[in-house]
Amino acid sequence: MKEIHSKVPFSALGVVLAIGIVFGDIGTSPLYVMRAILFALPDGQLNRPDYILGAVSCVIWTLTIQTTLKYVIITLRADNKGEGGILSLYALIRQKYRWAYILAGIGAATLLADGIITPAMTVMSAIEGLNTIAPHIPVIPVTIAIVLLLFLVQPFGTGSLGKYFGPLMIVWFGMMAIVGLSQLVTDFSVLRAFNPMYAVNFLIEVPQTMFMLGAIFLCTTGAEALYSDLGHCGLKNIRISWIFVKTALIINYLGQAAWIINSSSVTHDVNPFFAMMPQWFSLVGVIMATLAAIIASQALLSGSFTVISEAISLNIWPNVKIEYTSDVKGQLYIPSINYIMMVLCIIIILTMQSSMKLEAAYGLAITLSMLMTSVLLFLYFQRNNKPLWFSIPLTLFFVVIEFSFFIANMQKFAHGGFVPIIIAGILVFLMYSWYNGRRIKRRYTIYDPVDERYINQILKISEDVSIPKAATHLVYIVKANNKDYLESKIAYSLFKRTPKRADTYWFVRIKRTDEPYEFSYETTVYASKKIFRINVRAGFKLGIHTDKYVNLIANELEKHGLVDLNTRYPSLQDAIDKRGDFKFMVVDRIFRNVHMNPFRRIILSCYNLVKRLSTSDVQMYDIDPSLAVVEKVPLRQADHAESELKLLLTQSEDAMSDTQSIE
C-alpha cells in the first residue's frame, strides 16, 4: 500500500500530544479488563496459572492484532487529506460506493454510543479505587459530580488544558509500567503469556468462552477512536507513541497476572489494578486513575463532536449549531450533542450503579463499529485497485475476529448491552431518515434559469405599487450552486405565494470552507442597483452569520456605487438614519401534493420530524429573528388542470350510480 503522510508533522511535541489525545480510552482499560476476566472465571479457578496466563495472552494478542496491525499499521494509512475516522474513510469511497453510507452511519452511531458510556465507565472505575482507602466515600455522587463538571466545561473550550493532557498521560503510563513491573519481577514466569498457544488453549479449555471473550475485548475498545484522532495528531506521531503506550499496557497486564497468580486474596469482585499497589501509594494511584479517566472521557467527547461535524458535512446528520472554541479546527463544541450525552451518561450511572454492571453494557456497540470499518476498508482497497488476493484474505481475517468478539459481546445484551445498541439504533434511524429525506426532496427540486424573463418579472413586481412593499431590501437564502439558476421555490415565493415587492433583491448563498478565517465573496449583478446574487465563502472559524455578511458586502457595494442602501419611504427621507430596512426570507418546502410509495412517505415524515426537533434554519444561518421570515411552500406544486376536475366529476357520478343500484 502506498504510504500516505499525515498533514500533522512528526515531532517530539506531536508524540506527547498524541499520547494525551489518542490513547486515553485504551490507556484506561487496565482499570477494568483483568477484573472483568476474574469475574467471568468459575469459582475455584481465579488464580489458576494456566487460565490467568491464557487470559493475558489473549489480551496481548488482541492488542497486537486489532490495535497494532489493523489500526496502527493498516487503517491509519487510509487517511483523507490527513483526516481519519470511519466517516473520513467513507468520504474516500462514496463517489463509487454511495450505498456505503449505511455502513458508515452504523459505525459512527455505535462510536457515539460508546462515547456516552465511556465517561461513566472510566470515571466510576477510577473512583471505586477509593473503596480500599476510604470506603465511606459515596462512589455514585462523586462520579456524577465529575461527569457533570466534564460536560459543563465544554462550552468554555478545553484547548488551554489540552497542553497538560500529554504530560499527565505520560506520567499515567509510566506509573502503570512501574507498578506492573514491581509485580512482574516477583514472577517472570508470566512472560510465557507472549506465547499465543496459551491464548489458544485458554479459549479451548475455559468454561463459558464467549463470556471470557467479551471481557478480553475490553482491552481494545479505544482502537476505533485512535483512527478518528489521526487528523489531530498525525500518522507518525501516533505510531511512535503507540510503542510506548503498548509497552506500558502489556507490562501492567503482566504485573496484574503475576499478582493474581501469587495472591491468596483473589475474589470475583477484586480489582487487581489497585490491589497490587502498595498501601502507601493507593491514594496517588486513585488520583492518577481519575485524571486519566477524565482525559479519556474528554478525548471521547471531542471525538464525538468531530464525528457529528463530519456527519453534517456528509449530509447524514441535521445542521445543528457548531461552536469553535479555539483557532484549531479539531477543537469544536456542539451544544445539543453535549447535553444529550450528559443526560444519557448520568442516567446510565444512576441505573447501573457500579462499573462491574457497566462492563456488561460496554464493548458491544464498538464491535459493530470495528466491523463496519473493516468492510469500508475493503471497499477502499477496491477503489485503489488493490489485488483481491491481498484485500479479501486480510478483510476476512479481521472480520472473523471481530465477528467472534461481536457474538461474544452479544452474551451481554440482556445484562445491559442493549443500552448502547438502542442508542446506536436511534442514531442510525436519524441518519438514515435525514440522508434519504434530503435525497427525496432533491428528486423533486426544480431549478429555474435566471434569464431575462425571470429578471423582468422581478422588476415588474418591484414597480407595482398595488402590491404592499415587503421591505426595502429583500434577501433570499438560496442553495443553488450555479449562479445562473435558483430553486423553483424562490419563484413560487416571489411570484405565486404572495408577490414580494421590494426596492432591492438579494439572492445569497453561504458556503462554509475548511480554512479557519477565509472570507471571500462573488457578486453577480442581474439588474443594476436592483437585483444581486452573492456567493459567500466563510471559514469554519468565522462561521455563518448571514445578516452580518450581507450588510458588510452591501456597504462595500454601495461605496462602489453599485447599490443604494437608503430607504425609499418618503416619510423617512429626512430621518437621521436613512438606511433602508432588510428582510431575510428562508423558504422551506413542505410535504404536500406529492404521490409516492408508503416507505418514502414514512422516511420523509421522519426527516421533517428530525428537522423540526433540530436547530431551525434561522438559527443555523444566524439571522436576527426580528428580520427573518420563514415561508413554507409545497414540495411539489399541484397541477389542478381541467382534466382533474373532469375526473372528479366522473368519479362522483359513478358513486351516485352505484348507490342507486343498491337501493
Order of alpha helices (4+ residues) and beta strands (2+ residues): alpha-alpha-alpha-alpha-alpha-alpha-alpha-alpha-alpha-alpha-alpha-alpha-alpha-alpha-alpha-beta-beta-alpha-alpha-alpha-alpha-alpha-beta-alpha-beta-beta-alpha-beta-beta-beta-alpha-beta-alpha-alpha-beta-alpha
